[in-house]
Amino acid sequence: MPTAVADGVELYYDSEGDGETVAFVGDAGYGAWQWGWQHAAVAGPYESLVTDLRGAGRSDAPAGPYSVETLVSDLVAVLADANVRKAHLVGFGLGGLVALEAARTTNRVRSLVLVGTAASGAEIDPEPLSAAPDDPAALRESLAPALSEEFRAEQPDVVEQLVSWREREDADPEAWAAQAAAVADYDAGPLYEVTVPTLVLHGGDDPVWPVEGGRALAEGLPRGEFESFAGARHLVTVERSRLVNDALVSFLESLDDD
């Protein structure tokens, strides 16, 4: 399995497909399972690169707290190890903050797709999304703010699959707290500095990262676009996977001649 190293921390990543690289940067606490619906949608015409944040999945989990700036350095190390000069970044929650900061401070970013995120984490409390990986009941309960009641009732098999993946891949409580600290301490500052094309996607009923934050983020970006999905909660990538994938691929294709 390929790993990059940043300040002695081993960072797992994997890639598939050819073409320009689309790198997925995940949310606090979650393992790479969170991109299961999007990875296959872009692999082929693009190279799909998925990495585990430090603290989650197969990456190392050093003592925290972590910062967005540290996670940007981790991302740059992964891209360098994979021989990727520039990538389209798809960031989710905390990963959206990391992608936004990478676009602001590095020359590694071709475009951004920011899912369920905002320009600042100061008002965000991700605690309801967290649970210890060795507690299936708590993992199941913590999916309530992530998936609508309707989806959970209609797709019980998906819910149980998510619980199983989370048992194997999610951050433990200490690492999750270290990642959550990075959310709380981050503010993007002047958004006019982020000039790459950006698509902001949001669940219309996200109780943890409110949709108003995503809309304000898109409005503040020079090249920002915004789309929300009515009734979906935080894991809009799962709950509205086809619509999210259509929006993602259409956005990437629109950049071919940009």
N, C-alpha and C positions, 0 to 999 in steps of 0.2 A: 504494500500500500504506500502511495507517495506521501511524504511528509516534508514540510518546510520547518525551519528552525528560526525562531526570533528570540533573542536574548536567552537562549538555552531552552526555550519552550517548544516542544514538538507540536506541530499543527497539521492535522490530517486534512487531506483534500483528495478529490477524485474528479476525473473529467471524462467526457465522452463526446464524440462528434468532431466535425471539422468546421473551419470557417472562423469568423470573429468570435472572440470569447465572451460568453455571458456568465459572469461570476455571481453566485448566490451567497448572500451574507445573512445569516439567520438571526432570529429573535432570542432574547434572553431566556436561558433555561432549556430551550428546545434543541434536540439533535438534528442531524441532517434529514431525518424523516420528513420534516416540515416542507421540503421541496420535492417530495415524491411526485406531486401532480404537475409541477412546472418543469422539472428536469427533462422529462421525456418530450415535452412539448417543443423545446428548443434544440435538443441534441439532434444533430443531422445537418441542417443548414448552418448551425452555429456550434461552436464548442461549448458545452455546458459544464461549468466547473462549480462544484459544491464543496464547501469547506465547513468544518466544525469550528466554532469559536473556541478560544481557550476556555476550558472549564466544562465543555460539553462533548458528548460523543467520544470519539477516539483521540481527540486532542488532549494534551496535558492540562492539568488543573492546578496551577500554582496558587499560593495564597493570594487573596485579594486585599483591598478592593482593586478592580480594574478601572480603566478609563477608556473613553472613546478613542483618544489619541493612541493609546497602547494597542487597541484593537485595529486601528488603521495601520499601524506598523506591522502587525501580524498579517493583515491582508496584503500589504505590499510584499512581505516576505513570501507569501504563498504565490502571488503573481510572478515574482522573480524566479522562484523555484520551478514554476510551470512554464517559464520562458514566454510569459505574456507581457507585452509592453503596455498595451492599453486594453481595457475591458469595458463592456457594458455591465454595470453593477445593478443587481436586483437586491434590495435590502428590505428586511421585514422588522418593524419595531426597533429594537436596539440596532439591528443590522442596517436599518434605514438611516439611523444617526451616523453609523460608521461609514456608510456609503456617501452620505452627504458631506461628512468631514473629509473623506478621501477626495471628493470632487473639489472641495474648497482649498485643500492644502497640497495636493499632488497633481502630477500630470499623467496619472494612470487611468483616468476615467473618460470613456467615450460618451456614455450617456447614463442616466439614472432611471430606475423604476423603484419607487419608494412605496412600500405597502404597509398600511396600518401604522404610520409614523407621524411625526410632527417636527417642527423646527427646534423644539426644546423638550427635554424630559423632566423639567422642574415640577410640572403639575401632574406628572404621570405616576400612578402607583400600580406597578405590575404584579403586586403580591397575589391578587386573585387568580392569576394564571399559573401560579407555582404549586408544586407538590413534590414530595420526596419520591424518587423513582422506585423505592421499595414498598410503596403504599398504594396498591391499585385502587382502593376506594377513594383516596385523596386525589389521585390522578384523574379518575373519572369525574369527581366533583369539580375539579379545576377546569374541566372542559365546558362548564356551563357558561362562563363569560366568553369562551372562545368560539362556541357553536350555538346557534339558536336552538330554542326548545323544539321547534318544528323539525329541524334537521336531526337532532339527537333522537327524536321519536321515530322518524322515518328511516334513519340509517344506523340502527344499533350495531350492525356488523362493522361499520366504519369506526364507530366510537370505540369498540373493543379492540380493533386493530391499532388505533392510535394509542390506547392504553398500553398495549403490548410493546409497541415501538418505544414509547416513552420510558417504560421500565428498563429497556436496554440502552437508551441513548441520552436521556436527559441529564442535565447537571444535577449533582447532589445539592443539598441545601446550602452548604458553604460556598460552592462555586456559583450557584444561582445568586446568592446575595452579593458576591463579588461582581457579577455581571449587572445586577440591578443597580449597584452603586454607579456604574458607568452611565446608566440612563439618567439618574437623578442629577448628576453633575454636569450634564451637557446642555449647552445652548449654542446654536449654529452661528449666532451673530448676524451681520448683514447678509441677507440672502442674495443681494445683487452680485456678490462675488462668485456665485455658482452659476456659470453661464452655459453649461452643457444642457442639451435637451433632456427634459425630465417629465416622466409620467408618474402621477401620484394616484394610487388606488387605495380604496378604503371600504371597509364594511360599514354600511349605513347605520347599523345598530351596535357598533363596537363600544362596550361599556368601559373599556380600560384605556384605549387610545381614542378619544372621542373624534368623530368624523369632522368636527369643526376645525380641529388642529390640522388635519390633512388638507382641508380646503384652504385654510390660511397659508399653509406651506406652499401649495401650488400657486396661489395668488401672489405670493412674495417672490417667487422665482422668475427670473427674466424669461425663461423658456419653459415654464411649467404648464402642464395640463392636468386636469383632475377628473376622476371618474369614481363614483361611489355605487355600491350595490345594495339596494334596499333590503332590509331584513337580515343581512348577514352580520355576524359578529366578528371577533378579532381574526379568527382563522378563515378569512374570506378566501384564501388560496385553496382551501379544502371545500368550503361550503358553496362557493361559486366558481369552482375550478375551471370549468369550460369557458365561462365568460372572462375570467381573469386571464386564462391562457390566450384567448382570442385577442384581448386588449394588449397583452405583452407582445405577442408575435406581430400584431399589426403595427405596434409602435416601433419595434426593431426593424421591420421591413420598410417603414417610412424613412428610416435613416440611411438606407442603402446609398442614396444619391446626395446625402447631406454633406 
